[in-house]
Amino acid sequence: MTGERQQETVNRAGWFGPNLRALSSVCAGGMVVLIAISALSHDTGVFATMEDRSLRLIAFAALTVWLALGLGLHRRGVAAMVVLGFASFLEVFVHPIRGEAVGTLPAANLGIVLAWCSLQVYAWRVEKRSAEV
C-alpha cells in the first residue's frame, strides 16, 4: 500500500441511502392528503375565520413542498405556479358553488410563497454543501 492512495467513497444520500427520496415523498404525500381532506371537509361559516385561513395556509404550503419534491427541487417554481393555479381555481369556482365563504385565497397564497421561499433556502444549502464536498 505504499504509494497507493485509498479513496474514501462518500455517500451523498446520507444514512437512508437511495430510499430518501421515496421516504420523503411518502411522508409528505401522506401529510398533504390528510391536510387536504381536513381542509376540504372543514365547514366554513358565513365568513372565513382565522382557523379557516390557517388551515388553508398549512394545506397549500404542504402541497407546494410535496409537488416540488415530486417534480424535483430544480422545478420548485413550476410547482408553486401549479399550486397557485389550483388554489385560485378552488377559490374562484369551487367555493362559491359549494356555498362556502370566500376570502381564504390570500392565506393559500401566503402558504405557497412561504413554502417556495423555504425551498429556495433549502436548494441554496444543497448547492452550497455539494460545492464544499
C-alpha positions in Angstrom: 0.0 0.0 0.0 2.9 2.3 -0.2 2.4 4.8 -2.9 -1.3 3.9 -3.4 -3.9 6.3 -2.2 -7.1 4.8 -0.9 -10.1 6.7 -1.9 -12.9 7.1 0.5 -16.3 6.9 -1.0 -18.7 9.5 0.3 -22.4 8.6 0.4 -24.1 11.8 -0.6 -27.6 10.4 0.0 -26.9 10.1 3.7 -27.9 7.4 6.2 -31.1 6.4 4.3 -29.3 5.9 1.1 -31.2 6.0 -2.2 -34.5 5.5 -0.4 -34.5 9.0 1.0 -36.5 10.4 -1.9 -39.1 7.7 -1.7 -39.4 8.1 2.1 -39.8 11.9 1.9 -42.3 11.6 -0.9 -44.4 9.1 1.1 -44.3 11.2 4.3 -45.0 14.4 2.5 -47.7 12.9 0.4 -49.5 11.4 3.4 -49.3 14.7 5.2 -50.7 16.5 2.2 -53.5 14.1 1.8 -54.5 14.3 5.4 -54.4 18.1 5.5 -56.2 18.4 2.2 -59.0 16.1 3.4 -59.2 18.1 6.6 -59.3 21.4 4.7 -61.9 20.3 2.2 -64.2 18.7 4.8 -64.0 21.7 7.1 -67.3 23.5 7.0 -66.8 27.2 6.9 -69.4 29.6 8.1 -70.8 32.8 6.7 -67.3 34.4 6.9 -63.9 32.9 6.9 -62.4 32.8 10.3 -58.7 32.8 11.3 -58.9 29.0 11.7 -60.0 28.6 8.1 -57.1 30.8 6.9 -54.5 28.9 9.0 -55.8 25.6 7.7 -55.6 26.7 4.1 -52.1 28.2 4.7 -50.8 24.8 6.0 -52.6 22.8 3.3 -51.2 24.7 0.4 -47.7 25.1 1.8 -47.6 21.3 2.3 -49.0 20.7 -1.2 -46.3 23.0 -2.7 -43.5 21.3 -0.9 -44.8 17.8 -1.8 -45.2 18.8 -5.5 -41.7 20.4 -5.6 -40.1 17.3 -4.1 -42.0 15.1 -6.6 -41.1 17.1 -9.6 -37.6 17.8 -8.5 -36.1 20.6 -6.4 -34.9 22.5 -9.5 -38.6 22.8 -10.6 -39.8 24.4 -7.4 -41.1 27.5 -9.3 -43.2 25.3 -11.6 -44.6 23.5 -8.5 -45.5 26.8 -6.9 -47.3 28.1 -10.0 -49.3 24.9 -10.4 -50.4 25.0 -6.8 -51.3 28.7 -7.2 -53.4 27.9 -10.2 -55.2 25.1 -8.2 -55.8 27.4 -5.2 -57.2 30.2 -7.5 -59.4 27.7 -9.2 -60.8 26.5 -5.9 -61.4 30.0 -4.6 -62.9 31.4 -7.7 -65.1 28.5 -8.9 -65.4 25.7 -6.4 -66.0 27.6 -3.1 -68.9 29.8 -4.5 -70.6 26.7 -6.0 -70.4 24.9 -2.6 -71.7 28.0 -0.9 -68.7 28.4 1.3 -67.2 31.6 2.5 -64.6 33.1 0.2 -61.6 35.1 1.3 -59.1 32.3 2.0 -57.1 32.9 -1.2 -54.6 35.3 0.4 -53.9 32.7 3.1 -53.4 30.0 0.5 -51.1 32.3 -1.5 -49.1 33.1 1.7 -48.7 29.4 2.3 -47.4 28.9 -1.3 -45.0 31.8 -1.0 -43.6 30.6 2.4 -43.1 27.1 1.0 -41.4 28.4 -2.1 -39.1 30.6 0.0 -38.2 27.7 2.2 -37.5 25.6 -0.8 -35.2 28.4 -2.2 -33.2 28.3 1.0 -33.1 24.5 1.0 -31.9 24.4 -2.6 -29.2 27.0 -1.8 -28.0 24.9 1.2 -27.9 21.8 -1.0 -25.9 23.6 -3.7 -23.5 25.1 -1.1 -23.0 21.7 0.5 -22.3 20.0 -2.8 -19.8 22.6 -3.7 -17.9 22.1 -0.5 -17.6 18.3 -0.9 
